[in-house]
């Protein structure tokens, strides 16, 4: 049995631990061969394939990024008709050339949709979800999320001290275009006073009133955590828009911090290392059992799998009845 493995979409902590989990299980336990496909689906189109051995896996557990490289190439994207017609043939040529019996695709929502389309063409595929946004449907948690939340929480912790010293309002922008999971979890863990998510509407006048009320209660500074995908005016960045509006509404000195790609870099947390290892091992078990067209999933404490066709194209978003939101409101946190 020969496995091809690729990583696509944005990088995140834990990808290399997943590659290691797949390869070590495949090589040591099942006696399979593993080939690394470089630079995501572009590598599959351009035949950038090399064998992976146990020797090449050293040091991957703690390493950030992806040793295979990644890209956002989507081979089934609509647009150029001729390119779309040739894509399945190009993919199949590479797969047949190297005698690959299965593809392991590690990625987020875009990768999930591409993997589902590959499965529809008859290619044996197993998908492993990765994203710091935690918005992949069908799994409770994706590896990379815990690491990103830990980084964002530490940043919020540090902003508390400078906000207190200068008695300012501090606005911190974290990642999350459509899903506010990072903002919600880091905001609650970091003691944010106001947390704004793409899924929940907010009233800027209400936010100003909350900050003024905090001052009246003897709280001279406030921490505002915003997801990058909240609606703004005139194309402004989330933190810039909220900081300017708060200053206008309250007259209080307000500063903004955009955390950016720091959330995606560096070594994964212990939780993400173990989750990635478990998911990688389970993906190899699915291959050994001939169970293809599935995505590895964490449900409760168990690693299971779900049909790709059932989850591809769906987003897991924060809902108003989320436990953290309910508890946060009870504690006086403003969500808009």
C-alpha positions in Angstrom: 0.0 0.0 0.0 1.4 3.4 -1.0 0.1 6.6 0.6 0.5 10.1 -0.8 0.2 12.9 1.8 -0.2 16.6 1.2 -1.0 19.8 3.2 -3.0 22.6 1.6 -4.4 26.0 2.6 -2.9 28.1 5.4 -0.2 26.7 7.7 -0.9 26.2 11.4 0.8 24.5 14.4 0.4 20.8 14.4 0.6 20.0 10.7 4.1 18.4 11.0 2.9 16.4 14.1 0.1 15.0 11.9 2.4 14.1 9.1 4.6 12.3 11.6 1.5 10.5 13.1 0.4 9.3 9.6 3.9 8.2 8.5 5.1 6.5 11.7 1.9 4.5 11.9 1.9 3.6 8.2 5.6 2.6 8.1 6.2 1.0 11.5 2.8 -0.7 12.1 1.3 -1.4 8.7 4.5 -1.6 6.6 3.1 0.9 4.1 5.1 3.3 1.9 4.5 7.0 2.2 5.2 9.7 -0.4 5.1 13.4 0.4 3.4 15.7 -2.1 5.0 19.2 -1.9 3.1 22.5 -2.0 -0.4 21.2 -1.7 -2.5 20.3 -4.7 -0.1 22.2 -6.9 2.5 19.6 -6.2 0.0 16.9 -7.3 -0.5 18.7 -10.5 3.2 19.4 -11.1 4.4 16.0 -9.9 6.4 17.3 -6.9 6.5 13.9 -5.1 9.2 12.4 -2.9 9.3 9.3 -0.7 9.1 9.8 3.1 11.1 7.6 5.5 11.2 7.3 9.2 14.5 9.1 9.1 12.9 12.1 7.5 10.4 12.4 10.3 12.9 13.5 13.0 12.0 16.6 14.9 8.5 17.1 13.3 6.5 16.7 16.5 7.4 20.2 17.8 8.0 22.0 14.5 5.7 24.7 13.3 4.6 25.1 9.7 4.7 22.2 7.3 7.8 20.5 5.9 5.8 19.6 2.8 5.0 23.2 2.0 1.5 24.4 1.2 -0.4 26.4 -1.4 -4.0 27.6 -1.9 -4.3 26.1 -5.4 -7.8 24.6 -5.9 -7.7 22.2 -8.8 -11.5 22.2 -9.3 -12.0 26.0 -9.1 -14.3 27.3 -11.8 -12.9 29.8 -14.2 -10.6 28.6 -17.0 -12.6 25.9 -18.7 -9.7 24.3 -20.4 -7.6 24.1 -17.2 -10.6 22.6 -15.4 -11.0 20.0 -18.0 -7.3 19.0 -17.8 -7.1 19.0 -14.0 -8.5 15.5 -13.2 -6.3 14.0 -15.9 -3.2 15.7 -14.5 -4.0 14.6 -11.0 -4.5 11.0 -12.1 -1.2 10.9 -14.1 0.8 11.8 -11.0 -1.2 9.4 -8.8 -0.7 6.6 -11.3 3.0 7.4 -12.0 3.9 6.9 -8.3 1.4 4.0 -7.8 -0.4 5.8 -5.0 -3.3 3.8 -3.5 -4.6 6.7 -1.4 -4.3 10.4 -0.7 -4.2 11.9 2.8 -5.2 15.5 2.5 -4.5 17.8 5.5 -6.3 21.1 5.4 -9.3 23.3 6.2 -12.6 24.0 4.5 -11.2 24.5 1.0 -9.1 21.3 1.2 -12.2 19.5 2.5 -14.2 20.5 -0.6 -11.4 19.6 -2.9 -10.9 16.2 -1.2 -14.6 15.5 -1.5 -14.5 16.2 -5.3 -11.4 13.9 -5.6 -13.4 11.2 -3.9 -16.2 11.7 -6.4 -13.8 11.0 -9.2 -12.9 7.7 -7.8 -9.7 8.6 -6.0 -9.2 7.0 -2.6 -9.1 10.0 -0.1 -8.8 10.4 3.6 -9.1 14.0 5.0 -7.6 15.3 8.2 -9.0 18.7 9.4 -6.6 21.5 10.3 -7.3 25.1 11.0 -6.7 27.7 13.7 -10.2 29.0 13.0 -11.9 25.8 14.3 -14.6 26.2 11.7 -14.5 22.8 10.0 -17.9 21.1 10.2 -18.0 17.6 11.6 -15.2 17.8 14.3 -15.4 19.3 17.8 -11.9 20.7 17.5 -9.3 21.0 14.8 -5.7 20.9 15.6 -4.0 24.3 15.5 -6.9 26.0 17.3 -5.6 25.4 20.8 -2.2 26.8 19.8 -3.7 30.0 18.3 -6.0 30.5 21.3 -3.0 30.2 23.6 -1.0 32.8 21.6 -3.9 35.2 21.5 -4.6 34.8 25.2 -1.0 35.6 26.1 -1.2 38.7 24.0 -4.4 39.8 25.8 -2.8 39.1 29.1 0.1 41.5 28.2 -2.3 44.2 27.0 -4.0 44.2 30.4 -0.9 45.6 32.1 -0.3 48.4 29.6 -4.0 49.3 29.4 -4.1 49.5 33.2 -0.9 51.6 33.4 -2.1 54.2 30.9 -5.9 53.9 31.6 -6.7 53.3 28.0 -9.1 51.2 25.9 -7.1 48.5 24.1 -8.6 46.8 21.0 -7.0 43.6 19.9 -7.8 41.9 16.6 -7.5 38.2 16.2 -8.0 35.9 13.2 -11.4 34.6 12.1 -13.0 35.8 8.9 -16.4 34.0 9.2 -16.1 32.2 12.6 -15.3 33.9 15.9 -14.0 30.9 17.8 -10.5 32.3 18.5 -12.0 35.7 19.6 -14.5 33.9 21.9 -12.1 31.6 23.6 -9.1 33.9 23.9 -11.4 36.8 24.9 -12.9 34.8 27.7 -9.6 33.2 28.8 -7.9 36.6 28.7 -10.6 38.5 30.6 -11.9 40.6 27.7 -14.5 43.1 28.6 -16.1 43.3 25.1 -15.8 40.5 22.6 -17.1 41.0 19.0 -17.7 38.0 16.7 -18.7 37.9 13.0 -21.7 35.7 13.9 -23.2 38.2 16.4 -24.5 41.6 15.5 -23.2 44.6 17.5 -24.2 48.2 18.2 -21.3 50.5 18.3 -23.3 53.0 20.5 -23.9 50.2 23.0 -20.1 49.4 23.1 -19.4 53.0 23.9 -22.0 53.0 26.7 -20.5 49.9 28.2 -17.0 51.5 28.3 -18.4 54.7 29.9 -20.3 52.6 32.5 -17.1 50.7 33.4 -15.4 54.0 34.0 -18.2 55.1 36.3 -17.7 51.9 38.3 -14.1 52.7 38.9 -12.7 50.6 36.0 -10.4 53.1 34.1 -9.5 50.7 31.2 -11.2 48.2 29.0 -10.0 45.3 26.8 -11.9 44.8 23.5 -11.3 41.6 21.5 -12.5 41.5 17.9 -12.5 38.9 15.2 -11.1 40.2 11.9 -14.3 39.3 10.1 -16.7 41.6 11.9 -18.6 44.1 9.6 -16.9 47.5 9.3 -17.4 50.6 7.2 -15.4 51.7 4.2 -13.3 48.6 4.1 -11.5 49.4 7.4 -9.7 46.7 9.3 -11.7 45.5 12.3 -9.4 46.8 15.1 -9.0 50.2 13.3 -12.7 50.6 12.8 -13.7 49.7 16.4 -10.9 51.8 18.0 -11.9 54.9 16.0 -15.5 54.4 16.8 -14.8 54.0 20.5 -12.8 57.2 20.6 -15.5 59.0 18.8 -18.3 57.7 21.0 -16.5 58.1 24.4 -13.6 60.5 23.9 -11.3 57.9 25.6 -7.8 57.3 24.3 -7.9 54.0 22.4 -5.1 51.9 20.9 -5.3 49.0 18.5 -3.2 45.8 18.2 -3.5 43.4 15.2 -2.1 40.0 16.2 -2.0 38.7 12.6 0.0 35.7 11.5 1.7 35.3 14.8 -1.3 33.1 15.7 -0.4 30.7 13.0 3.3 30.3 13.6 5.5 28.5 16.1 5.5 25.2 18.0 2.1 23.6 18.7 0.8 23.2 22.2 0.8 19.9 24.0 -2.9 19.5 23.3 -2.4 20.1 19.5 0.6 17.7 19.4 -1.4 14.9 20.9 -4.6 15.6 18.9 -2.6 15.8 15.6 -0.8 12.5 16.5 -4.1 10.8 17.2 -5.7 12.1 14.0 -2.8 11.1 11.9 -2.8 7.6 13.4 -6.5 7.2 12.9 -6.3 8.3 9.2 -3.8 5.5 8.6 -6.2 3.0 10.3 -8.9 4.1 7.9 -6.6 3.4 5.0 -5.7 0.0 6.3 -9.4 -0.8 6.6 -10.2 0.4 3.1 -12.5 3.2 4.5 -12.1 6.0 2.1 -14.0 9.2 1.3 -14.0 10.1 5.0 -12.7 12.8 7.3 -11.1 12.1 10.7 -13.0 13.8 13.5 -12.8 14.5 17.2 -16.2 13.9 18.9 -16.1 14.2 22.6 -13.0 12.3 23.7 -13.0 9.9 20.8 -11.3 10.0 17.4 -13.8 8.8 14.8 -14.5 9.6 11.1 -17.4 11.1 9.1 -18.3 10.9 5.4 -16.7 13.7 3.4 -19.9 14.1 1.5 -21.7 15.0 4.7 -19.4 17.7 5.8 -17.8 19.3 2.7 -18.8 22.9 2.2 -20.2 23.4 5.6 -18.9 25.9 8.2 -19.1 25.4 12.0 -20.0 28.8 13.4 -20.4 30.2 16.9 -24.1 30.3 18.0 -25.7 32.7 20.5 -26.5 29.8 22.9 -22.8 28.7 23.1 -21.9 28.0 26.8 -19.1 30.6 26.8 -21.3 33.3 25.5 -24.1 32.5 28.0 -21.6 32.4 30.9 -19.9 35.5 29.6 -23.1 37.5 29.6 -23.8 36.4 33.1 -20.4 37.7 34.2 -21.0 41.1 32.4 -19.0 40.5 29.2 -20.5 42.5 26.3 -20.9 40.7 23.0 -22.3 43.7 21.2 
